[in-house]
Amino acid sequence: MLRCRVKIPGMNTRQEYAFEKLRVWQTARELARDIYLKTSKFPQREIYGLTSQCNRAAVSVAANLAEGSSRRSRKDQAHFSEIAYGSLMELACLLILCNDIGILSADSERALRNSVEKVSLQLNALHRSQRPGAR
């Protein structure tokens, strides 16, 4: 499962894991970064509330994709894809609530929701490929 990246003189190399090749994981990683950047501007009073919940939900999407990629059976892989999807829907709900209470602008919510939709489409495609009889 581990693969080495091409060694470039003078550059550090590290192991590349299977999940790093998944486009959906790459997109989820970008979404998590964007969520962290946006929530860093939330009011201090929300640090243990919506800020933390948004960050955790976004990280959970990418983390469950990574964990699922390490599983040998399609059934187990699909299970983690479903958990990732649940976290993604939690994040979508939280973004709506953040907009409702005025700590996230409509434009920011729309942009983040577009990213959520992109991850959702990719996750659904991955999940379809993990079902029995796929491939």
N, C-alpha and C positions, 0 to 999 in steps of 0.2 A: 504494500500500500504506500510506502514511502518512496519518494523519488527525489533525487538531487537535482537542483537547478544547475545549469551550465556554469562552470567555474570560470570567472573572469579574473585575470591577474589583478591583484591588489584589492579585490572586492571580497567581502564576506559572503559565504554561501550558507544556505540553510536548507533544511528539508522542506519539500513541498508535499503537502498532504492532499489526498483526493478531493476533499471538499473545496480546496482553493481553486480547483478547476471548474467548479460548478458556477455557471453564469448567475444562477439565482442566489447563490451565496455571495458572490461579488456585489450584486445589486442590493442584497440585504445589508451587507457591510456598509455600503455607501449610505443607505437609508439610516442606519444606526449612527453613523458619523453626523449626518444632517440633523437628526433628532437631538443629539448631544449639543451641537452648535446652537440650535434653536432654543433648547430648554435652558441653556446657560444664561439666557436673557430673561428667563421667567423671574417673577418676584421671589425674593428670599423666603417669604412665608410659605412658598410651595416646594421648598427643597426636599421635604420629607413626604410631600403629597404628589401632586401631578408631575413635577419634575422627575422624581424618582420612578414613578410608575411608567412614564413614557420611556425613560431610558432603559428600564428593565425589560419592558415589552419589546423594544427594538432590538436589544442585545439577544433576547431569547429567540428571536426569529433566526438570526445567523448562527447562534450557538446550537440550536436544535438541528439545523441543517448539517452542521459539522458533526455532531454526535451521530445523527442518523447515517451519515456517509460511512461511518466505521462499522456499521452493522452488516452482517453477512447475508441475512435473509431479506428478501424484498418486503416481506410483511413487517419486519422490524424497521426497515428504512421508511416505509410508508407511514408507520406509526409516528415517527419523529417529524415527518413532513406535515402530518396532521397537527401535531403540537405546534410546529412553527406557524402554520396557518392560523391556529387559534390565537397565538400571540400577536400575529399581524392584525387580526380583527380587533383584538383588545386595543392595539395601538390606534387603529382607525377610530374607535369609539372615544378614546382619550383625546385625540386631536379635535374631534367635534366638541367635546366638553370644554377643552381649553379655549376654543373659539367662543363658545357660549358664555363663558365667564369673563371674556375679554383679555386673556393673557396671550392669545395667539390671533394674529390678524387673519382676515378671510383670505387674503392673498397667500399668506404662509400656509394656512390650512390646505388650500387648494393645491399648492405646489407639493406639499408633503403627501397629500392624498393621491396625487398623480404617481408619486414614487411607490406608495403602498399598492396602488393598482398594478403597477409594473411588476412588483414582487409577487403579487397575487397571481397574475397570469403565468409567470414563470413557475411558481410553486404548484399550480394546478397541472401544468405540463409535466413537471417532475413526478408528481403524485400519479398521474395517469400511466407514466412509464414504469412505476413501481408495482402496479396492480398485477395480480396473477394473469398470466397469458400475454402480458405485454412483452415487447422486444421482438 
